Amino acid sequence: MSKPGSAPSLPLVTIVTPSLNQGEFISDAIDSVLTQDYPRVEYRVVDGGSRDATIDVLRGYGDRIRWTSGPDAGQSAAIHQAFLNASGKYLAWLNADDLYRPGAISAAVRELETDPSVGLLYGMAEFIDRDGEVTGPCLQVEPWSLRRLIDTLDFVVQPATFFRRDAYLAVGGLDPALRYCMDYELWIRLGRRYPVRFLTRPLAQVRVYGETKTATGGLARLDEIERMIRRNGGHGLPSDFQREMDLALRATLVLAARKGQMAQTARLAVRCAPYAVRATIRKLRRLYPPGRG
């Protein structure tokens, strides 16, 4: 979708939108790409075989976008394959329910072009609700620290990221075996090998509603994050996710007990124990810091 008369000297940027049954939102995502002021964008929508209104929406754009639809091996694999077929110097993906802020691509490219060694750039972002209304900033975003990314929290908001294609390929790209934290792992691998740039400007909007993978992932999502972090040299679930795990486990315990599923309740109690112990130790350390008394 490079614009007529676009300067060929500007680097090409590849944007990929993965989609599955996102007909309610996908036109907003597409429009946020098509209305960017950056003139050299290679834009592809990879749909996993939607059965809702998505295909009708895509057809409505005519030749303004390139898209495919059919069964795939999951979101991570679909994005990775699209990146392997891409021509852009810089890559990014925008999920079908998220949006770019105006001028996001231009701002990212300007920053990336100032230092050819940078492998990953990320910016600020905003939360929006189902209707697209801004509900507030993504407060977890903070300046780059690989150690905090591994030990504490994932402060990089995925739709506000852009990365060099050669850096992406050099670290092996997205892991198709990961369903919930493939982006998180990619930031770790890129950050280990390349400089990372933080742009203090909102680049994207993240839609928050009840059916997202993050909202519905539950314990499976947290288990996957813990395994991924251990595989990448961390000591286990980052502290920010430990609080989430405690809440998820306790809620599941209560629900299982109410349903009389005592065997399941017992198994969950065993899983709760490590996190409950850590929480107790942290509380004791606050009450009785080392050296006191």
N, C-alpha and C positions, 0 to 999 in steps of 0.2 A: 504493500500500500504506500510505497514511496510517492510523494506528492510531485506533480508535474513541475519541472524546473528546479527540482531539489538539487542542492550542491553535492556533486559526486565526491568532493573531498571530505565531507562529513562521514564519520564511521556509521556503518549500518548497525541497527539495533534489532535483535529478534525478540519478539514478545510472543509467548505461548499461553493460550487460555485452555486449560483442561476443563472438561464439562461432563456432567452426567445428571440428567433430569433437573437442570437449573433454568428451565424456561421462564420462571418467575423473575429471575434477576439478570440473565445473561446479556440482554440488550443494554443494560446500564454499563456493564463491564466493557462490552464492545465499543459503545459510544465514547467511553472515557479514554479508550485507545485511539479511536479514529479522530477525535477532536484535539489530540495533542498537537502542539506547535512544532514538534521536531519533524523534519521532512523525510528522513530516511529510516523507515520502520518496516521490517518484515514481520507481518502479523499472521499467526496461525491459530485456529481453534481446533483442538483435538477432542472430539466427543466420543464417549465410550459406548454409544448406542442408546441414546436417550429415547424414552417412550412417552415423554410429555410434549410440550409445545416447542421444545428447543429446536428441532429440525426446521419447523416452520419459521421460527425467528431467524435462523441462520440463512435460510433461502431468501428471506426478505432483504438481505443485504446485497444480493446479486454478486457482482464481481468486486465489490469493495473489500471483501475478506476472502481468505482461503481457509477451507475447513474440510475435515473428514469426519466420518461417523461410522462406528462399528465396534464390535467387542475388542477389548484390549486386556492387558495383564494388570490393570490397576493404574491409579493416578501417577505414581512415581515412574512406572515404566513408560507410560504415554508421554509424559513430559520429557523424560530422558531421550526417548527415541526422536521426538521432535527437535530437541537440541542437537542431536547427532546429525540430523538432516538440515540444520540451520546454516545460514551464511553470515550471520551478524558477528561483528567484533565483540559486541556486548550482548548478554542474554538476560532475560527476566521472565518470570511467569506470573500471570495475574489470574487468580481463580475466578470462576464465573459469577461469584457473588460479591466480589470486591471491586474497587474502583481505583483508578489513578487520579490524583489531583491534577488540575491544569498545570502544564509546564513541567511535570515530573520528569519526563524522559530527557528534555533539554537540560534540566538542572543536573541530573545524574551524569549525563555525558560530559558536560563542562567540567564537572569535578573529577571524573575518571581520566579525562584527557590531560589533566594537569600533572599526573604522575603515572607513567606507564607500568610501574611495578605493582600498583594496587590491584588486588584480585577480587575484592568484594567491597561494595559501597552500600550503605543502608542509611535511611533517613527516618524522620519522625512519621507518625501516622495518627489517624483519628478512628474512633469507633463510630459506626453508624448502626441504626436499628433496621428492622425489616423494611421499613418504608423509606430508608435512605436518609433519615434525619440524623445529624451529628449528635452523639450523646456525650462526647468528651474525648480528650486526647488519650492515646495509648501511653499511660504513665510508666509502664515498665521499660520503655526505651531509654537507654543510657549510653555514654561513651564506651568505646571498645575496650574490653578486657577479656582475653581468652580464658584466664583463670576463673573469672566470675561466670563466664558463659558455661563452663563445665561444672563448677561447684555450686553455683547459686541459682541462676535463672536464665531462661532464654529471653534476652532483651532485644533480639533482632526480630522485627515484624516482617514476615515474609513478603507481602506485596510491595513493601517499601525498599526492596533490594534489587541491585543490578550487579552483574559480575562479568569478568572477562571470559570469553569462550575458551581461550587457550588454558586459562587457569582452571575452569570447570572440568575440561577434559583431562588435565594433568592430575587432578585429585581423584579421578574416576567417576565423577558425576553423582547423580542421585542413586541411592541404593533402592532398587525396586522391591526388596523384601520388606522395607519399612512402609507402614501405612500412615502413622501419625506424626513421626518426627524426622522424616527424610530431609526436611529443610534445616532443622536444628543441627543434624549431623553434618550437612553440607557446610554450614557456617563454621563448625569446628575444624573440618578438614581444610577449608580454604584459609581460615585464620592461622592455622599452624604453619602454612607454607608461604603465605603472601601477606603483605601489609593490607590492613582494612581501614577504610575511610568512613567516618561518621558525618553525615550532613544534617545540620540542625534546621531542617526545613521539612514540613509535612509533604510526603510524596504520595501517600495512598490513604484509602479509607477501607477499614476492615468491617465487614458486616457481621453483627453478632445476633444470633437467633437460635432457637432451640434445636434445630436439626443439623447444625454444623458437626463436623467430625470431632472438633475439640469438645463441644458440648455433650456429645453422645458417646465419646470414647471410653469414659469411665476408667475402671481399673486396667483394662487392656491397654489403653493409651499410656497410663503411668508405668505399667510394667515394661512396655516397649521403650519408653524413655530411659528407665533405669538400666535396662540391658545395653542400650546404645551408649550411654555414658560410661558404663564399666568397660565396654569394648574400646572406648576412646580414651582410656587412662584415668577416668574419674573413680571416685570411691563409692558411687551409688547414686541414688536419686538426689538431684540438686535440692538444696534446702527449701527453695520456694515451692517446689513440687512436693516435698515431704508434707507440708501443711495441707496441700490438696489431697494427697494420699490418705492422710489421717481422716479427713472429713469424708472422703469417698468410702473408706473402709468402715467407718463407724455407721454411715448411712446404710450401707449394704448389710452390716451386722444387724441393725435394728429391723430392717425389712425382712431379713431371713428369719429372725427370731419371731417376729409377728406372724409369719406364715407357718411357724412350727417346723421349719427346716433345720432341725438341731444339728445334723451332721454337717451341713453347709455352714451353719453358725460356728461350729467348733473349728472348722478349717479356716474360716475367716479370722477367728480370734487368734489363731496361731500366726497368721499373716500380719495382724495388727500389732503383735507384740514388739517387733523390732522398732517400729515407728513410735509406739507409745513409750518404750524405754528411752529412745533418743530424746523425745519431747520432755520426759521427766528429768533426764540428765541436764538438758539445756536450762530447764527451770531452776534446778538446784544450783547450777553454776551462777545463774543470775542472783539467786538469793544468798548464796555462800561463795563469793568469788575466791579464787586461789589466793592464799596469803592472809585471808581474813580470819581473825580469831586464832 
